[in-house]
């Protein structure tokens, strides 16, 4: 009532309030390295996150998996830090660190008490510029990665995902898996790993993100001192990536000692080089699979009981990726699942989603985005990902607006990619080990 009397107190969306209070300071060092700084003194913690625009898309087939292998190797010693010293030093300061590799990027991040920022900056700068790629550690990590590959082969979801990556593309930057194969990893040499490091870990190919409790007046001179003399030229293997060509639709089944039947339905996708395309893919995925009331989850799992789980994976890559619908079910229900699923997609594409469905999907996505951005680590990750994919940090603050701007016609455009004649079916089911078979397509 007081708000009405005063004629104020208008409600502003949480995303708008977040946008108003979030500032990303951006600059480049003289050597071309991009810096993003997000100052926040809410808690005495700081996150450092280094992003490198290199991933499996940049690898020749004979060294597939080298970006992921190098991620394992980067913390294995410098002339100043012995093997294992870096990890121990960060842990002793009360911090934790991790890394990740994808098709499009690799990044290394740590969060620690801000009182130890100076020491952490010095160590991270040393590792990024002076990693030795220790020969003995190359052999130790080879065993670790080969075990990762073996474990994925035993996991039906991991197994199917890798098969999808291998079989979806006839050619293109994503025609392979991030982790590589047992053959390429077994043959990888220390010299190849070091060459990959020197080839792509260069100032103009990297961004350094600092988020949290730091003094902006001292950060610039610190980074100038620690990273400003870093000089190295990027040497990509090819000037332009190979054209993406998708294989014709197929249906394949594998049988092993698995406990359930797992399926992947996959479709050729599109490149996502702008926030609108990313948002359209995410809104459509959320509308179909985002919770128990989502269109396909509700129909196939809650109402008809045809699946025990159902999810979507709509890839947002720099080059055309794929869209996937995956889940677990009774093997005898696969034909019915496909029939019901495609009928519902076609019905939705024809009639369009309701306003309520659109609103629910958008609220979920924006809420997830804002929740992720509540932490220094989340902010740094969003900014770094935006740099790697879009070349700027805009995704952090602009993504909620992009989501709200998605229309029913935008969703129809994505649904058009899910046409039954474009689908491939991959199934992992219980049974004795057998080679992949090609059953008659039922869609």
N, C-alpha and C positions, 0 to 999 in steps of 0.2 A: 504494500500500500504506500509506503514511504517513497518507493521508486516511482510510482505513478504520480504522486504529488509533486515530486521534484522534477519529473519529466526526464529522468535519466536512468542509469543502471541497465542500459541495454545489454542483453546477453551477447557475448562474443564467443564464437567457437573456440574450443581449446587449441585447435591448430593455428588460429590467428594469433592467439596470445603467445603460443610457442614461437611463431615466426617473428613476432615483435621483440621478444627477449633473447633471440638466438643470433649471435653475430659470428661470422667466420672471417677472420682476418687472413688475407691471402697476399703472398709476395713470392718472388723468385730470388734465389741467390744468383750471384754473377755467373755461376757455372750452369745455370738453367734448372737447378733443382727447385721444385715447387714446395712451398711451405703453407700449411693451413693451421691456424691457431684459433682455438676456441677456449676462451678464458672463462672459468667458473670457480668460485671459491665456496661452493656449497659444502664440500667435504675436502679434507686435506689429502687428496689423491690426484694423480696425474697419469694420463695414458699417452704413450708414445706408439705410433703406428706407421710403419714404413711400407708404402705400396709401390710395387714394381709392375709395370705393364708388360708382363711376360707370363705365358701359361702354355698349356698343351697345344694351343692353336699355332704357336710359333715354332713348333718342333718338326724337323724332318722325321720321316717315318722310322729311320734307322736308329734314332735316339729318342723315341717316344717314351715319355715319362721322365725326361731329364730335369724339367722344371721342378717337379715334385721331389725328385732325388736331391736336387740342389737345396731345396727348402730344408731337408733333413740335415744337410751338411753345413749350412752357413754358420751355425753356432759352435763349430768344432775347432775353434782356436784361431788366434792371430799371432803375429810376432810378440805382442804384448800380453795376450791372454792364452793360457794353456788350454788343452782340451778339457772341457767340463767347467772351466773357471767362470765363464760367462753366466751359465745357469746358476751356479752356486752363489755368485755375487748378487744376482738379482733376488734370489730366494732369501739370502741373509739380510737384504734390505727390506724384507717384508713384501716383496712383489711377486708377481707371476708373469710368465711369458708364454707365448704360443705362436703358431704360424699356420697358414693355410695356402693351398694352391688350387687354382681352378683352370678352366679353359682359357680365360682372358687375363688373369692376374695372379700374382703371388703377394702375400703381405705378412709382416712380422710385427707383433704387437706385445706390449707389456703394460701393466698397471702397477703402480707402487706408491708408497707415501711420498708426497710432494717434497718433503724435506730432503729427499735423496735424488732429486731431479738432476742435479749437476753430474753426479756419478753415473746415473743411468744414461744420460745424453752422451757422455764421453765413451762409455762402453758400446752403446749401440752404433755410434758413428764409427768406432774402430772396427766393429764386426762387418758393417756394411761396406767399408772400403778395403779392408785388409784380411778378409777371410783366407786361410791357407788351404782349405779343402784337403785336410790331412789324409794321406794315403791309407794309413791303417784304419782310420775312421770310415773311409769310403767302403772298405771291406766289411766292417761291422754293420754299417747302415744298409749295405746290400742285402744282408741276411734279414734285417728288419723289414725291408720293403718287399722282399720275396715272400716273407711270411704274411704281410698284408695282402698280397695278391692271392695267396693260397686261401686265406680266410674269406676273401670276397667270393672265391669260387665255391665255398661251402655255404655261403649265405645266399638264399634264393633271391632276395631283393637286390643285393649287391651284384650277384651273378647276372640277373636279368638287366640291370641298369648298364653294366659293362657291355653286354651283348647288344643292347639297344644302341649304345654309342658306336659300336663297331659296325653294326649292320644298317643303321639309318642312312648313312651317307655313302654315296658312291665316290664322292670326292669333296674336298673342302677343308677349312681349317679345323673342324671338329671331328674329322673322320678318324677317331681314335679315342682312347681313354686317357684321363688325367694321370693315372698311376702308371701307365705303360703296360707292357707285357713281361712275363717272366724271361722271355728271350732278350728283349732290349735291355732290361735292367741287369741281367746276368752279364751282358757284354759291355756295359757302360764303363768307361775308364776314368781315372782321376783327371787326365788331360782334357777329356771331353767336358767333364763337369766344370773344370776351371775355365775353359774357353767359353762355356755358356754364361758363367758368372761375369767374365770380363766383357762379353758381347752385349748383355742386356742390362746389367746392374750399373747403369750410367745415370748421371744427374738429370738429364732431360727426359729420361724414361721413368723417373721416380717422383713420388711425393712423400713428404714427411709431415705427419699430422701430430699435433700436440693438443691435447684436450684436458682441461681441468685446472688445478690450482697452480698457476705459475705467474711469474712477474713478467709482463710483456716488455718492460723496459730492458730487461737483461736477456730475454730469449733471443732476440735478433743477433746481438753480438756473440752470444754463445754458439749459435748455429753457423754464423759466418766463420768463427774460429775453428769449429770442429768439422764442418762440411764444405766450407767455402773454397778450399784448395783442392777439392775432389775433382779430378779431370779424367774423363774417359768417354770415348765416342761409341754410340750405339751402332752395332753392326748386325742388322737383321739378316736372316738367311735369305729372304726374298723381299723385293720391293712391295709387291701386292700379294695378298693371300690367294690361294687357289679358289676358283669359283665353286660355290656350294651346289652340289647336285645330289638330290635324294634318290635312293633306290626305289624301285617299284614296290607296292604293297606286298607283304608276304605274311604267312602264318607258320610259326615254328613252335615246337614243343620239346622240352627236355625233361627227362625223368631221372631222379636221383633219390637218395635217402632223405627226402624232405618230409615234414610233418603235415604241410598244407599245400593247397594249390594256389600259386601266385600268378597273376597275369599283368601284363603291360599292353595297353592299346596305345599306339603312337601315331603321330601325324606330323608331316612336314610343317615347320613353323616359319617365323619371320625374324628379321633382325630387329633388335630393340635398342636403337641409338638415340632415343629421346624419351622424355618422361611420359608423354602421352601414350606411346606404344607400351611402355612398361606398365602404366596404370591400367590400360585397357585389358592387357593380359591378366593382371592381378585381380581386377574387378570381376572379370569373367570366371577366373578360377575360384574366387571366393564365392561368387553367386552359385556355382555348381557344387562346390565341395566344402565351403567354409562353415562347418558345424552341422549339427543334427538337422537343422531346418533348411539347409542348403538344398537346391533343387535335386541334384542327382543322389546325394547322400540320403536325403529324406526318402526318396522314392525307392531306391534299390536296397538300402539297408534297413531303414526304419519301417517302411510300409510293406515291402514285398519280401524282405529277408533273403534276397538273392546273394548278398555279399556279407562277409563278416567284417570287412574293412574296405574303404574306398577313398582315394585321394587323387589330387591332380598335381601335375608338375608342368607348368607352362614356362619354358626356359626364356630368360631375358638375357640374350647374348648380343655381342657386337655384330655378329654375322648370323644368318638364319640358323636357328636352333630347332628343337622339336617340342611338341606338346604331347603330354602323356597322361593317360588315365590308368591308375594301377590299384590293385587291391588283392584280397584273398577271398576264396569262394569254394564251394563244392564243385569239383570238375564237371559233374553232369549238368551244371547250370550255366556253363559258359555261353552256349548258344542263346539261351533265354536272356542272359545278362546283356549281351550285345544287342539283341532285338529291342529290349525295353530301353536301353541306354540311347540308341540312335533314334528311336521314335521320339523320345523326350527331347533330345537335342534339336531335332527337326521341328518339333512343336514349338519349342522356345524360340528358335530362329525365326519362325513364321510369325508368331504372335508377339514376340518381344518380352523381356522381363517386366514384371510389375514395378511400380514405383516403390512399393514396400521392399521388394527383393533388392532393388538397386540400393536403396537407403541402408538396408541391413549390411550388405556386402561392403559398402563404402565405409560405414562406421567401424566395422571390424578391422579393415585395412588401415584406416587412419589411426585407430586406437593402438594397433600393433606397432605402427611406425613411431608414434609418440612415446609408447612404453619403451621401445628400444632406445629412443633418443634421451631417455631419462638419465642414462649413465654416461660417464666420460668414454668408456669403451664403445658403447653403442653409437655415440655421436661420431667418434673418430672413424669407426667402421663405415658408417653411412657416408661421411665425407670422402674417405678414401675410395670406397666403391664408386661413388659418383665421379671422382677423378678418373678412375680406371676405365669406366664405361662411357662417360660423357665428356671427359676433359675438363670438368669444372665441379665445384662443390654444391651445385644448386639443388641436388636431390634432397639434401637434409631438410631444407626449409620449404621447398616448392612442391615436394611430392604430394602432400595432402591436398593442395589446390588442384594438382593434376588429376588426382583421384576423384575429387568432387566434380570436375568438369566432364568426366566420362558419361556419355549418353547411351541410351538403349541401342542406337544405331552402331555405336562403337562396339558394343557387346555382340551385336549381330555379326559384325565383321569378323570377330574372333571365332564365333560359333561356326562361321563358314569354313574355317580351317579344320573343323572336326567332322567333316563329311565322311560318311561310311566308306565311300569308294577310295578315300585317301588313307585308310587305316591299315596298320600292320598289327598283328597279334602275336605276342610272345608269352609262352606259358611254361612255368616250372612246376612240375607236379610230382607227387610221391610215386615211387616205383624203382625198379632196378635201373642202374646206369645204362643209358642208351643214347645213341647219336641223335641229334636234332632231327625231327621229322617235320614234314610239311603237310598238315591236315588240310582238307578242303576248307577254304574260307567260307565263313557263314555270315558275312556282313555285306 
